[in-house]
Amino acid sequence: YALGSVEGDIYIGGLVGEAYDSSLSIRNCYSAGKITGRSYVGGTIGYASYLKEQVSTYYDGVASGYKPTKWHDVAKTTEEMMNKETYKGWDFNNIWKIEEGRHYPYLD
């Protein structure tokens, strides 16, 4: 996960700037920081031309200030991002923890 702000010119994403590998899978992650860029900007990935898959990956559309325009962007509100129900398939018993309504998920 990434909580910091990301700022740049091109290939700017909350998690990944550019995904250019057909074997790359991105799953169970999120970003929650301000996202600012000129082109190829995304809530999670700035540019994904050959991404194999992206599963259960989100970004805070409120905190980021970014509106989804790409297939791989799944924006949630800050409230949704602090709710366990948002994260379908995530392991909150062994890998992740969350204080619902107070914090984003964090690694156990």
C-alpha positions in Angstrom: 0.0 0.0 0.0 1.0 3.6 -0.5 -0.2 6.6 1.6 2.1 9.3 0.3 1.4 11.9 -2.4 2.7 11.4 -5.9 3.5 14.3 -8.2 5.2 14.3 -11.6 4.9 14.9 -15.3 4.0 11.6 -17.0 3.3 8.0 -15.9 2.1 8.9 -12.5 0.1 6.4 -10.4 -0.8 6.0 -6.8 0.9 2.7 -6.7 2.7 2.1 -10.1 3.8 4.7 -12.7 4.0 2.3 -15.7 3.1 -1.4 -16.0 4.7 -2.7 -19.1 5.0 -6.4 -18.5 2.4 -9.1 -19.6 3.4 -11.3 -16.6 2.7 -8.6 -14.0 -0.2 -9.1 -11.6 -1.2 -6.5 -9.1 -3.5 -7.7 -6.4 -4.7 -6.7 -2.9 -3.2 -3.2 -2.7 -4.3 0.4 -2.4 -3.2 4.0 -2.5 -4.5 6.9 -0.5 -2.5 10.0 -1.3 -2.8 13.0 -3.6 -2.0 12.2 -7.2 -0.9 15.0 -9.6 0.5 14.6 -13.1 0.1 15.9 -16.7 -0.4 12.7 -18.7 -0.8 9.0 -18.2 -2.1 9.6 -14.7 -4.0 6.9 -12.8 -5.4 6.3 -9.3 -3.5 3.1 -9.0 -1.4 2.8 -12.3 -0.4 5.7 -14.5 0.0 3.5 -17.7 -0.8 -0.2 -18.1 -0.3 -1.5 -21.6 0.4 -5.1 -20.9 -0.7 -5.7 -17.4 -1.7 -9.4 -16.9 -4.3 -8.7 -14.2 -5.3 -6.3 -11.5 -7.5 -7.7 -8.7 -8.9 -6.1 -5.6 -6.9 -2.9 -6.0 -8.3 0.4 -4.9 -7.5 4.1 -4.4 -9.0 6.8 -2.3 -10.8 9.0 -4.9 -11.4 11.7 -2.3 -7.8 12.0 -0.9 -6.2 11.6 -4.3 -8.2 14.3 -6.0 -8.2 12.1 -9.1 -11.3 11.0 -11.0 -11.1 7.5 -12.6 -10.6 7.4 -16.4 -9.0 4.0 -16.9 -10.3 0.5 -16.7 -7.9 -0.4 -13.9 -8.9 2.5 -11.6 -11.3 1.6 -8.8 -12.0 4.7 -6.8 -13.6 4.5 -3.3 -14.6 7.2 -0.9 -12.4 7.7 2.2 -15.2 6.1 4.3 -15.3 3.0 2.0 -11.5 2.7 2.2 -11.7 2.5 6.0 -14.3 -0.3 5.8 -13.3 -4.0 5.7 -16.2 -4.9 3.3 -14.5 -2.9 0.6 -11.6 -5.4 0.4 -13.1 -8.5 -1.0 -10.9 -11.6 -0.6 -8.3 -9.8 1.6 -6.9 -11.9 4.5 -7.8 -9.9 7.6 -6.9 -12.8 9.9 -3.2 -13.3 8.9 -2.0 -10.5 6.6 -4.0 -7.3 7.1 -5.6 -5.4 10.0 -8.0 -2.5 10.0 -9.6 -0.2 12.6 -12.8 0.4 10.7 -13.9 4.0 10.4 -10.6 5.2 11.8 -7.7 3.9 9.5 -7.0 2.4 6.2 -5.9 -1.3 6.2 -2.3 -2.0 7.3 -0.1 -5.0 7.3 -0.2 -7.2 10.4 
